[in-house]
Amino acid sequence: MYTSNDHMRLARAYVPFQIFSKRWEPMEGLLKGTIFPELYFPYRKDKR
């Protein structure tokens, strides 16, 4: 079964500083999930 280990980290967040210089139009942002091009990282199934 599962045993607790208080010495291990479950996750670590990485949040880079972001400068929002451009914005997409609302409809394009809705399709891409963000209005900020700097935050747009589409999932590519073929890339490993």
PDB file with SEQRES, HELIX, SHEET and CRYST1 records, atoms N, CA, C and O in Angstrom:
SEQRES   1 A   48  MET TYR THR SER ASN ASP HIS MET ARG LEU ALA ARG ALA          
SEQRES   2 A   48  TYR VAL PRO PHE GLN ILE PHE SER LYS ARG TRP GLU PRO          
SEQRES   3 A   48  MET GLU GLY LEU LEU LYS GLY THR ILE PHE PRO GLU LEU          
SEQRES   4 A   48  TYR PHE PRO TYR ARG LYS ASP LYS ARG                          
HELIX    1 AA1 PRO A   26  LYS A   32  1                                   7    
HELIX    2 AA2 PRO A   37  LEU A   39  5                                   3    
CRYST1    1.000    1.000    1.000  90.00  90.00  90.00 P 1           1          
ATOM      1  N   MET A   1       0.826  -1.191   0.000  1.00  0.00           N  
ATOM      2  CA  MET A   1       0.000   0.000   0.000  1.00  0.00           C  
ATOM      3  C   MET A   1       0.872   1.256   0.000  1.00  0.00           C  
ATOM      4  O   MET A   1       2.101   1.186   0.024  1.00  0.00           O  
ATOM      5  N   TYR A   2       0.227   2.355  -0.027  1.00  0.00           N  
ATOM      6  CA  TYR A   2       0.894   3.658  -0.041  1.00  0.00           C  
ATOM      7  C   TYR A   2       1.420   4.021   1.343  1.00  0.00           C  
ATOM      8  O   TYR A   2       0.718   3.880   2.345  1.00  0.00           O  
ATOM      9  N   THR A   3       2.670   4.491   1.384  1.00  0.00           N  
ATOM     10  CA  THR A   3       3.227   4.997   2.644  1.00  0.00           C  
ATOM     11  C   THR A   3       3.623   6.455   2.453  1.00  0.00           C  
ATOM     12  O   THR A   3       4.110   6.839   1.390  1.00  0.00           O  
ATOM     13  N   SER A   4       3.416   7.246   3.462  1.00  0.00           N  
ATOM     14  CA  SER A   4       3.712   8.674   3.401  1.00  0.00           C  
ATOM     15  C   SER A   4       5.216   8.914   3.484  1.00  0.00           C  
ATOM     16  O   SER A   4       5.922   8.238   4.232  1.00  0.00           O  
ATOM     17  N   ASN A   5       5.692   9.875   2.714  1.00  0.00           N  
ATOM     18  CA  ASN A   5       7.094  10.271   2.767  1.00  0.00           C  
ATOM     19  C   ASN A   5       7.135  11.795   2.809  1.00  0.00           C  
ATOM     20  O   ASN A   5       6.896  12.452   1.795  1.00  0.00           O  
ATOM     21  N   ASP A   6       7.432  12.348   3.953  1.00  0.00           N  
ATOM     22  CA  ASP A   6       7.443  13.800   4.120  1.00  0.00           C  
ATOM     23  C   ASP A   6       8.691  14.460   3.544  1.00  0.00           C  
ATOM     24  O   ASP A   6       8.781  15.688   3.546  1.00  0.00           O  
ATOM     25  N   HIS A   7       9.636  13.699   3.060  1.00  0.00           N  
ATOM     26  CA  HIS A   7      10.890  14.251   2.551  1.00  0.00           C  
ATOM     27  C   HIS A   7      10.878  14.471   1.039  1.00  0.00           C  
ATOM     28  O   HIS A   7      11.854  14.977   0.484  1.00  0.00           O  
ATOM     29  N   MET A   8       9.804  14.102   0.375  1.00  0.00           N  
ATOM     30  CA  MET A   8       9.734  14.237  -1.079  1.00  0.00           C  
ATOM     31  C   MET A   8       8.799  15.378  -1.460  1.00  0.00           C  
ATOM     32  O   MET A   8       7.767  15.593  -0.826  1.00  0.00           O  
ATOM     33  N   ARG A   9       9.178  16.098  -2.501  1.00  0.00           N  
ATOM     34  CA  ARG A   9       8.313  17.142  -3.042  1.00  0.00           C  
ATOM     35  C   ARG A   9       7.401  16.520  -4.090  1.00  0.00           C  
ATOM     36  O   ARG A   9       7.834  15.687  -4.886  1.00  0.00           O  
ATOM     37  N   LEU A  10       6.150  16.925  -4.085  1.00  0.00           N  
ATOM     38  CA  LEU A  10       5.214  16.421  -5.079  1.00  0.00           C  
ATOM     39  C   LEU A  10       5.339  17.168  -6.396  1.00  0.00           C  
ATOM     40  O   LEU A  10       5.230  16.570  -7.466  1.00  0.00           O  
ATOM     41  N   ALA A  11       5.565  18.459  -6.321  1.00  0.00           N  
ATOM     42  CA  ALA A  11       5.646  19.261  -7.540  1.00  0.00           C  
ATOM     43  C   ALA A  11       6.410  20.546  -7.250  1.00  0.00           C  
ATOM     44  O   ALA A  11       6.597  20.942  -6.100  1.00  0.00           O  
ATOM     45  N   ARG A  12       6.839  21.173  -8.320  1.00  0.00           N  
ATOM     46  CA  ARG A  12       7.504  22.458  -8.191  1.00  0.00           C  
ATOM     47  C   ARG A  12       7.020  23.346  -9.329  1.00  0.00           C  
ATOM     48  O   ARG A  12       7.100  22.963 -10.496  1.00  0.00           O  
ATOM     49  N   ALA A  13       6.529  24.508  -8.999  1.00  0.00           N  
ATOM     50  CA  ALA A  13       5.986  25.415 -10.013  1.00  0.00           C  
ATOM     51  C   ALA A  13       7.103  26.257 -10.624  1.00  0.00           C  
ATOM     52  O   ALA A  13       8.033  26.677  -9.936  1.00  0.00           O  
ATOM     53  N   TYR A  14       6.994  26.491 -11.915  1.00  0.00           N  
ATOM     54  CA  TYR A  14       7.904  27.394 -12.613  1.00  0.00           C  
ATOM     55  C   TYR A  14       7.046  28.455 -13.277  1.00  0.00           C  
ATOM     56  O   TYR A  14       6.281  28.153 -14.193  1.00  0.00           O  
ATOM     57  N   VAL A  15       7.166  29.676 -12.830  1.00  0.00           N  
ATOM     58  CA  VAL A  15       6.369  30.774 -13.373  1.00  0.00           C  
ATOM     59  C   VAL A  15       7.328  31.869 -13.824  1.00  0.00           C  
ATOM     60  O   VAL A  15       7.822  32.641 -13.001  1.00  0.00           O  
ATOM     61  N   PRO A  16       7.595  31.940 -15.130  1.00  0.00           N  
ATOM     62  CA  PRO A  16       8.529  32.958 -15.613  1.00  0.00           C  
ATOM     63  C   PRO A  16       7.899  34.353 -15.580  1.00  0.00           C  
ATOM     64  O   PRO A  16       6.678  34.495 -15.659  1.00  0.00           O  
ATOM     65  N   PHE A  17       8.739  35.370 -15.464  1.00  0.00           N  
ATOM     66  CA  PHE A  17       8.249  36.737 -15.584  1.00  0.00           C  
ATOM     67  C   PHE A  17       7.788  36.946 -17.015  1.00  0.00           C  
ATOM     68  O   PHE A  17       8.439  36.500 -17.960  1.00  0.00           O  
ATOM     69  N   GLN A  18       6.672  37.620 -17.165  1.00  0.00           N  
ATOM     70  CA  GLN A  18       6.100  37.793 -18.491  1.00  0.00           C  
ATOM     71  C   GLN A  18       5.840  39.264 -18.759  1.00  0.00           C  
ATOM     72  O   GLN A  18       5.323  39.989 -17.910  1.00  0.00           O  
ATOM     73  N   ILE A  19       6.208  39.682 -19.946  1.00  0.00           N  
ATOM     74  CA  ILE A  19       5.938  41.041 -20.389  1.00  0.00           C  
ATOM     75  C   ILE A  19       4.935  40.932 -21.525  1.00  0.00           C  
ATOM     76  O   ILE A  19       5.238  40.387 -22.587  1.00  0.00           O  
ATOM     77  N   PHE A  20       3.753  41.449 -21.293  1.00  0.00           N  
ATOM     78  CA  PHE A  20       2.693  41.344 -22.290  1.00  0.00           C  
ATOM     79  C   PHE A  20       2.749  42.565 -23.204  1.00  0.00           C  
ATOM     80  O   PHE A  20       2.283  43.648 -22.850  1.00  0.00           O  
ATOM     81  N   SER A  21       3.326  42.366 -24.377  1.00  0.00           N  
ATOM     82  CA  SER A  21       3.501  43.489 -25.287  1.00  0.00           C  
ATOM     83  C   SER A  21       2.440  43.531 -26.381  1.00  0.00           C  
ATOM     84  O   SER A  21       2.109  44.603 -26.888  1.00  0.00           O  
ATOM     85  N   LYS A  22       1.910  42.375 -26.744  1.00  0.00           N  
ATOM     86  CA  LYS A  22       0.912  42.319 -27.814  1.00  0.00           C  
ATOM     87  C   LYS A  22      -0.316  41.575 -27.304  1.00  0.00           C  
ATOM     88  O   LYS A  22      -0.242  40.819 -26.336  1.00  0.00           O  
ATOM     89  N   ARG A  23      -1.442  41.800 -27.967  1.00  0.00           N  
ATOM     90  CA  ARG A  23      -2.662  41.060 -27.666  1.00  0.00           C  
ATOM     91  C   ARG A  23      -3.333  40.664 -28.969  1.00  0.00           C  
ATOM     92  O   ARG A  23      -3.306  41.405 -29.951  1.00  0.00           O  
ATOM     93  N   TRP A  24      -3.936  39.482 -28.959  1.00  0.00           N  
ATOM     94  CA  TRP A  24      -4.727  39.061 -30.096  1.00  0.00           C  
ATOM     95  C   TRP A  24      -6.148  39.591 -29.949  1.00  0.00           C  
ATOM     96  O   TRP A  24      -6.578  39.970 -28.859  1.00  0.00           O  
ATOM     97  N   GLU A  25      -6.853  39.609 -31.045  1.00  0.00           N  
ATOM     98  CA  GLU A  25      -8.265  39.982 -31.022  1.00  0.00           C  
ATOM     99  C   GLU A  25      -9.037  38.963 -30.182  1.00  0.00           C  
ATOM    100  O   GLU A  25      -8.617  37.811 -30.074  1.00  0.00           O  
ATOM    101  N   PRO A  26     -10.162  39.373 -29.586  1.00  0.00           N  
ATOM    102  CA  PRO A  26     -10.906  38.462 -28.704  1.00  0.00           C  
ATOM    103  C   PRO A  26     -11.276  37.121 -29.341  1.00  0.00           C  
ATOM    104  O   PRO A  26     -11.166  36.089 -28.679  1.00  0.00           O  
ATOM    105  N   MET A  27     -11.707  37.102 -30.591  1.00  0.00           N  
ATOM    106  CA  MET A  27     -12.109  35.841 -31.223  1.00  0.00           C  
ATOM    107  C   MET A  27     -10.912  34.913 -31.412  1.00  0.00           C  
ATOM    108  O   MET A  27     -11.022  33.709 -31.182  1.00  0.00           O  
ATOM    109  N   GLU A  28      -9.780  35.457 -31.826  1.00  0.00           N  
ATOM    110  CA  GLU A  28      -8.574  34.638 -31.981  1.00  0.00           C  
ATOM    111  C   GLU A  28      -8.110  34.115 -30.623  1.00  0.00           C  
ATOM    112  O   GLU A  28      -7.696  32.962 -30.505  1.00  0.00           O  
ATOM    113  N   GLY A  29      -8.182  34.959 -29.608  1.00  0.00           N  
ATOM    114  CA  GLY A  29      -7.824  34.538 -28.259  1.00  0.00           C  
ATOM    115  C   GLY A  29      -8.733  33.443 -27.738  1.00  0.00           C  
ATOM    116  O   GLY A  29      -8.277  32.530 -27.050  1.00  0.00           O  
ATOM    117  N   LEU A  30     -10.014  33.525 -28.059  1.00  0.00           N  
ATOM    118  CA  LEU A  30     -10.961  32.490 -27.647  1.00  0.00           C  
ATOM    119  C   LEU A  30     -10.617  31.155 -28.292  1.00  0.00           C  
ATOM    120  O   LEU A  30     -10.718  30.111 -27.648  1.00  0.00           O  
ATOM    121  N   LEU A  31     -10.217  31.178 -29.539  1.00  0.00           N  
ATOM    122  CA  LEU A  31      -9.854  29.944 -30.239  1.00  0.00           C  
ATOM    123  C   LEU A  31      -8.536  29.355 -29.726  1.00  0.00           C  
ATOM    124  O   LEU A  31      -8.359  28.137 -29.711  1.00  0.00           O  
ATOM    125  N   LYS A  32      -7.620  30.221 -29.308  1.00  0.00           N  
ATOM    126  CA  LYS A  32      -6.301  29.755 -28.864  1.00  0.00           C  
ATOM    127  C   LYS A  32      -6.198  29.571 -27.356  1.00  0.00           C  
ATOM    128  O   LYS A  32      -5.235  28.973 -26.875  1.00  0.00           O  
ATOM    129  N   GLY A  33      -7.170  30.072 -26.603  1.00  0.00           N  
ATOM    130  CA  GLY A  33      -7.162  29.899 -25.156  1.00  0.00           C  
ATOM    131  C   GLY A  33      -6.467  31.008 -24.386  1.00  0.00           C  
ATOM    132  O   GLY A  33      -6.397  30.954 -23.158  1.00  0.00           O  
ATOM    133  N   THR A  34      -5.955  32.008 -25.082  1.00  0.00           N  
ATOM    134  CA  THR A  34      -5.312  33.161 -24.443  1.00  0.00           C  
ATOM    135  C   THR A  34      -5.289  34.311 -25.436  1.00  0.00           C  
ATOM    136  O   THR A  34      -5.246  34.093 -26.647  1.00  0.00           O  
ATOM    137  N   ILE A  35      -5.316  35.529 -24.925  1.00  0.00           N  
ATOM    138  CA  ILE A  35      -5.186  36.681 -25.822  1.00  0.00           C  
ATOM    139  C   ILE A  35      -3.747  37.172 -25.890  1.00  0.00           C  
ATOM    140  O   ILE A  35      -3.439  38.114 -26.620  1.00  0.00           O  
ATOM    141  N   PHE A  36      -2.866  36.530 -25.126  1.00  0.00           N  
ATOM    142  CA  PHE A  36      -1.464  36.942 -25.084  1.00  0.00           C  
ATOM    143  C   PHE A  36      -0.588  35.955 -25.865  1.00  0.00           C  
ATOM    144  O   PHE A  36      -0.462  34.798 -25.462  1.00  0.00           O  
ATOM    145  N   PRO A  37       0.017  36.394 -26.974  1.00  0.00           N  
ATOM    146  CA  PRO A  37       0.869  35.498 -27.762  1.00  0.00           C  
ATOM    147  C   PRO A  37       2.022  34.895 -26.957  1.00  0.00           C  
ATOM    148  O   PRO A  37       2.461  33.781 -27.244  1.00  0.00           O  
ATOM    149  N   GLU A  38       2.511  35.620 -25.956  1.00  0.00           N  
ATOM    150  CA  GLU A  38       3.623  35.115 -25.146  1.00  0.00           C  
ATOM    151  C   GLU A  38       3.242  33.874 -24.337  1.00  0.00           C  
ATOM    152  O   GLU A  38       4.117  33.110 -23.929  1.00  0.00           O  
ATOM    153  N   LEU A  39       1.948  33.670 -24.104  1.00  0.00           N  
ATOM    154  CA  LEU A  39       1.482  32.524 -23.319  1.00  0.00           C  
ATOM    155  C   LEU A  39       0.952  31.387 -24.183  1.00  0.00           C  
ATOM    156  O   LEU A  39       0.483  30.379 -23.654  1.00  0.00           O  
ATOM    157  N   TYR A  40       1.017  31.533 -25.496  1.00  0.00           N  
ATOM    158  CA  TYR A  40       0.443  30.522 -26.389  1.00  0.00           C  
ATOM    159  C   TYR A  40       1.479  29.456 -26.717  1.00  0.00           C  
ATOM    160  O   TYR A  40       2.451  29.709 -27.428  1.00  0.00           O  
ATOM    161  N   PHE A  41       1.252  28.258 -26.185  1.00  0.00           N  
ATOM    162  CA  PHE A  41       2.103  27.103 -26.460  1.00  0.00           C  
ATOM    163  C   PHE A  41       1.201  25.939 -26.836  1.00  0.00           C  
ATOM    164  O   PHE A  41       0.790  25.173 -25.964  1.00  0.00           O  
ATOM    165  N   PRO A  42       0.882  25.791 -28.126  1.00  0.00           N  
ATOM    166  CA  PRO A  42      -0.042  24.721 -28.517  1.00  0.00           C  
ATOM    167  C   PRO A  42       0.565  23.340 -28.306  1.00  0.00           C  
ATOM    168  O   PRO A  42       1.774  23.149 -28.435  1.00  0.00           O  
ATOM    169  N   TYR A  43      -0.289  22.392 -27.984  1.00  0.00           N  
ATOM    170  CA  TYR A  43       0.135  21.004 -27.811  1.00  0.00           C  
ATOM    171  C   TYR A  43       0.369  20.397 -29.180  1.00  0.00           C  
ATOM    172  O   TYR A  43      -0.495  20.475 -30.054  1.00  0.00           O  
ATOM    173  N   ARG A  44       1.525  19.797 -29.371  1.00  0.00           N  
ATOM    174  CA  ARG A  44       1.838  19.133 -30.640  1.00  0.00           C  
ATOM    175  C   ARG A  44       2.007  17.654 -30.378  1.00  0.00           C  
ATOM    176  O   ARG A  44       2.955  17.228 -29.718  1.00  0.00           O  
ATOM    177  N   LYS A  45       1.085  16.882 -30.896  1.00  0.00           N  
ATOM    178  CA  LYS A  45       1.064  15.449 -30.640  1.00  0.00           C  
ATOM    179  C   LYS A  45       2.293  14.735 -31.201  1.00  0.00           C  
ATOM    180  O   LYS A  45       2.784  13.787 -30.588  1.00  0.00           O  
ATOM    181  N   ASP A  46       2.795  15.174 -32.353  1.00  0.00           N  
ATOM    182  CA  ASP A  46       3.914  14.493 -33.007  1.00  0.00           C  
ATOM    183  C   ASP A  46       5.266  14.821 -32.378  1.00  0.00           C  
ATOM    184  O   ASP A  46       6.236  14.102 -32.614  1.00  0.00           O  
ATOM    185  N   LYS A  47       5.355  15.887 -31.584  1.00  0.00           N  
ATOM    186  CA  LYS A  47       6.629  16.298 -30.999  1.00  0.00           C  
ATOM    187  C   LYS A  47       6.885  15.554 -29.694  1.00  0.00           C  
ATOM    188  O   LYS A  47       5.999  15.458 -28.845  1.00  0.00           O  
ATOM    189  N   ARG A  48       8.100  15.028 -29.535  1.00  0.00           N  
ATOM    190  CA  ARG A  48       8.453  14.313 -28.301  1.00  0.00           C  
ATOM    191  C   ARG A  48       9.483  15.048 -27.530  1.00  0.00           C  
ATOM    192  O   ARG A  48       9.898  14.592 -26.465  1.00  0.00           O  
TER     193      ARG A  48                                                      
END                                                                             
